[in-house]
Amino acid sequence: MKIDKILNPWKEKGLSLMGKVTLVNTLIVSQFIFLLSSLPSPSSAFFDKYEKKIFKFLWRDGPERVKRKTIYNDYDQGGLKLQNLRAVDLKLKAALVPKLHKNENWFCSKLLSFSSPVLRTSTFPFAQLKTNDFEILIKKVVSLFFRQVIQSWLKYQLRPPENSIQVKQQLLCLNSHICINRRPFCSSAFFNKKVLFVNDIIDAENNFLSFDSFVVKFGDVCTAYQYHQLLSAIPPQWKHILRQGSSELRVCIPACRDVTWLHSKNINKCLYAFYMNEARLCETSDRIQYTWEDYFNCPIPWQKVYSLPYKISIDSSVCMFQHKLLFKYLTVNKTLYTWGLKESPLCEYCNEDEETVFHLFFHCRVATLFWRQVEDWFFVNTGEHLNLNLFKVIFGDLNCRCPVSANMIILLGKHFIFKNRQRSLNLQAFISYMSYFHRLEYIIAKRMDKIKEHFGKWGKIALSLKQ
């Protein structure tokens, strides 16, 4: 397979998990963009096989340390922004509907309009149809691709109204909330006479028009029986909301989940986020969060904790180090000893107690002395107190007056402790490490055009490193 040809040369490159995710998003997912946006969706078996192959690459054919659905999350949810191909497929297909709506002269737009009278109207992208009512729109659409396009869009578009304005914007036809004989109301006469919205059949006081008033306004559209059927089909809660409303809509636009696409804005990100949640393709790692909260016996603001490394560092290796720590797949001597990969579980620094995460980064007497030296150095150069404890060392200082510089020192300190094992742990070596890291981040920031943020972040610390 082409995927194997792309991935195989990178397997032995020593990439971090974040590096591999970036590789997949840029070199693999991009291979499917044109195919998924122009052909029917592949089977579920294809997506399963693709996902299995990708995660084997991410974890080097070993056990998966983090749930797949967590890896798909954004950074502030503990994920690494791995693109989900199922959601990408649905996003690309749904995004075609706004283009068809705005380009009625396209050949595919004309072809679609000839397949069904309902699709000839410009209102079909605003239909409020549930899944079991999709056939009203697509029953005469022969193309499997266009059936999937319309279905993907309708899932995104469906949204119950929450206020009087949204109720008035609801379509009378093609609306699963307005059903007659368990079928959404649909009438070509209403389309022809431009009787489209709930707003069209109410007066200035938000009362529904009588049949006589309706005939005076629109002419011979339907019988009195059909009109009263329609009024009865409108949900009672909508009528209650209308009675609570006030202003009259003189210009009514259709109800729409996201109106930005009407102004030629790209909504692909919104579509992707919607399908990730709607199809339950992502989730937070509740079990890991519970174990941390149980240990510290307090609630933890996880969005802050997860997003913090990415706010204070643009170096992916440091961010991945914190990710490993939070998701408990950072290997220390006790773990390696249990696996039979180390002869002793003792700490590399003090050689007295078992090397656990808590011992290595805080409870070890060598680490404790190191943190005291760091606190003194930080106070001399910034005038701020770190006041470190175990919680701050693991998660960062979430309520600090200077959160970027303080948390950068804490994160780099942990990274230095972990990388510097089997060597002496002293302040001067840490300052040299920070100087190297400062130069490295400067180069990265210059390439990414983030020099201003770089100098703002390092501030007084950068001056002390040059002394």
BELDA-V752823 format. One line per field, one symbol per residue. psi: psi as a letter, one per 40 degrees, with the letter a starting at -180 (. if undefined). burial: I if it has 9 or more other C-alpha atoms within 8 Angstrom, else O. Layout:
BEGIN
psi = ???
burial = ???
END
This chain:
BEGIN
psi = idddddddeedeefiidddddddddddddddeddddeeiihiidddddddddddddddefeaihdiiddddeiideeeaefhhhddddddddddeddddddegeeidddddddedhddeeieedeeighideeddddedehdhddddddddddddddhhiieidddddehidifheegihfehhhhhdddddefgdidddfiadefiiiidddddddeagdiiddddddddddhhddddddddeicihhdhhiihhdheddeffihfdddddddddddefeiiigddddddddddefiihgdddddeddedeiehdddddddddddeffhhiddddddefeidieihdddfdihgiddddeddhddddddddddddddddeeeihdfiadddddeihefidgdddddddddddddddddeieiihidddddddddddddddddddddeffddddddddbdddddde.
burial = OOOOOIIOOOIOOOIOIIIIIIIIIOIIIOOOIOOIIOOOOOOOOOIOOOOOOIIIIIIOOOOOOOOOIIIIIIIIIIIIIIIIOOIIIIIIIIIIIIOIIOOOOOOOIIOIIIIIOIIIIOOIIIIIIIOOIIOOIIOOIOOOIIIIIIIIIIIIIIOOOOIIOIIIIIIIIIIIOIIIOOOIIOOOOIIOOOIIIIIOIIOOOIOOIOIOOIIOOIOOIOOOOOIIIIOOIIIOOIIOIIIOIOOOOOOIOIIOOOOIIOOOOOIIOOIIOIIIIOOOIIOIIOOOIOOOIOOOOOOOOIIIIIIIIIOIIIOIOIIIIIIIIOIOOOOIIIIIIOOOOIOOIIIOIIOOOIIIOOIIIIIIOIIIOIIOIIIOOIIOIOOOOOOOOOOIIOOIIIOOOOIIIIIIOIIIIIIIIIOIIOOOIOIOOIIIIIIOOIOOIIOIIIOOOIIOOIOOIIOOIIOOIOO
END
